[in-house]
Amino acid sequence: MNAPVTEEPLLPDGDIQGDVLAGFRKDHARYLFYRLEAVAAAKASLAALLPRISPLADVAAFNEAFRRARSRRGEPAGAMTAVWINVAFSRTGLAALAGEPDVDAFADSAFKAGMRKQSRSLGDAEDTAAPGHPNRWLFGGGRPVDAVVTIAADDPRVLSATHEYVDALLTARPGGWTLVHDQPCATRREQPGHEHFGFRDGISQPAPRGRLSSGALISPRYLDPDDPRAEAFARPGSPLVWPGEFVLGLPRQSPARVGEPAPAWRTGPSWAVNGSFLVIRRLSQDVDAFRRFCRESAAALAMPGVSSERLAALLVGRWPSGAPISRSPEADDPALGRDDFAANDFGFASAWRTHATGPARLRGDVPLPRGVSRTDGFPWPEADTDAVRCPTAAHIRKINPRDEASDVGGAIDNLRRTILRRGLPFGPSYDSDPAAERGLLFACYQASIVDQFAKLTNSWVQRPAVPRGRPPGHDLLLGQGEGLFATLLDAEARPHTVSASPSWVTPTGGEYFFTPSITAIRNVLAAPVRPAPERPGD
């Protein structure tokens, strides 16, 4: 299982924080947002927290053991639990702890500006009275934050106890850290893996390349080495990407060939290696408004066979089960949605299953994830270059063009725009408490906010002509602002337009952070302030 097609770099897994490349993958989490008050006290508290910060080596090892247990027994043993802690800092937090010159050394203009100054390009409200305006955010914006601590656990009781411990540790020293916002999150018990609009989430993720110190690959390989796709994919539909697209100082993805690396990012102070940029957006979801829009728009469309459920699937690119409309265009297929490999194995530019390659051939010596079949017997998608099956404005096509050329180049160039998505839903389900607030705490890691998150959001989501603009349209699931539209094509390729000024997703908090290496925290950010040398004559 650990024999790579391409030689891959050894990851400094004792130094990289664990959520970046491996992901905490817990059902419960809390995001604690802090304001730094006094540097000396803040550094001392950070030094006390340092031994509890979870490195990649620990998180990856647990995830692998968990995966193997689930593959063998169907469900992991109840004793297999863990609690993880990571920390990241905004531009202002780094400036206070490391100094302005070090922050100036970063080349990422979005990070240095902060999300508040970038909010207009994200499409956020400009009216100060509007709910989505930064002045009204719970954190960031009008309530600046300098750091975020992420705590994740399998057991909510352990999470609560760890949260109390961490908060007491950081706030014990007067004038150190002040808690600005505490955001609890959890997978939805009534629909695990689904966000509040009812769609399964997190199916498609890039697979970072690289070996751990144990010798194992961080992204397990399921494709038979003799399958021509094994060089490019860790599992069906999950492309291998060089780790430097997510972590500074590691080899990046070559734009010429999937198996070749490019030089690492060198865009910050020397201690920034093994660190990653973290974007967090708190997004409130108005389920009633989304459902009402789909009902009213479907009724107004002169497009045969488009119910409110199918219109929602066309806007997302998947059915609620996770089944892609590229493979099941007329109706949901829950069995397809449950199969993680089949639900992610499709392209837009070509029909991948051909006589030359056949279905993806899986290794026979490895256990498969729960719900995955060795034989993909689901209907295979036809080439959809005309976007009849999946609209170009569909959310999953907007943010992940897959095998399709985009405004940045060919399919390999798209790999350099990928992000590692994290985060969890918050709030109760709509059916249990319609009046309550609910939403998604979106989080993602990358090596460049400008070239990755900002490119996806400011450009691909918000502009109708990119990444591919024929037929044009905005991403109505995430798009912000007035005058947004999506173009749908019927079976005869005739266009039908859906217009909206979406109010069902509202930003209510956010900031750009940097997740430093454990070494950087120890030697720079938590290091005691050195007194200035005395000048002659003092």
Secondary structure as UniProt FT lines:
FT   TURN            13..15
FT   HELIX           18..21
FT   STRAND          28..36
FT   HELIX           39..49
FT   HELIX           50..52
FT   HELIX           56..73
FT   TURN            78..79
FT   STRAND          83..89
FT   HELIX           91..98
FT   HELIX           100..104
FT   HELIX           109..113
FT   HELIX           115..118
FT   TURN            119..123
FT   TURN            128..129
FT   TURN            131..132
FT   HELIX           134..136
FT   TURN            141..142
FT   STRAND          147..153
FT   HELIX           156..171
FT   TURN            174..175
FT   STRAND          177..186
FT   TURN            189..190
FT   TURN            192..193
FT   TURN            196..197
FT   STRAND          207..208
FT   TURN            213..214
FT   TURN            225..226
FT   HELIX           228..231
FT   STRAND          233..235
FT   TURN            236..237
FT   STRAND          238..241
FT   HELIX           243..245
FT   TURN            248..249
FT   STRAND          252..253
FT   TURN            258..259
FT   STRAND          261..262
FT   HELIX           270..272
FT   TURN            273..274
FT   STRAND          276..285
FT   HELIX           287..300
FT   TURN            304..305
FT   HELIX           308..316
FT   TURN            320..321
FT   TURN            325..327
FT   HELIX           334..338
FT   HELIX           340..344
FT   TURN            355..357
FT   TURN            364..365
FT   TURN            370..371
FT   TURN            385..386
FT   TURN            392..393
FT   HELIX           395..399
FT   TURN            402..403
FT   TURN            407..408
FT   HELIX           411..414
FT   HELIX           415..417
FT   STRAND          420..426
FT   TURN            430..432
FT   TURN            434..435
FT   STRAND          439..446
FT   TURN            449..452
FT   HELIX           453..454
FT   HELIX           455..461
FT   TURN            464..468
FT   TURN            476..478
FT   STRAND          484..489
FT   TURN            491..492
FT   STRAND          495..500
FT   STRAND          505..515
FT   HELIX           518..520
FT   HELIX           521..525
FT   TURN            536..537
//
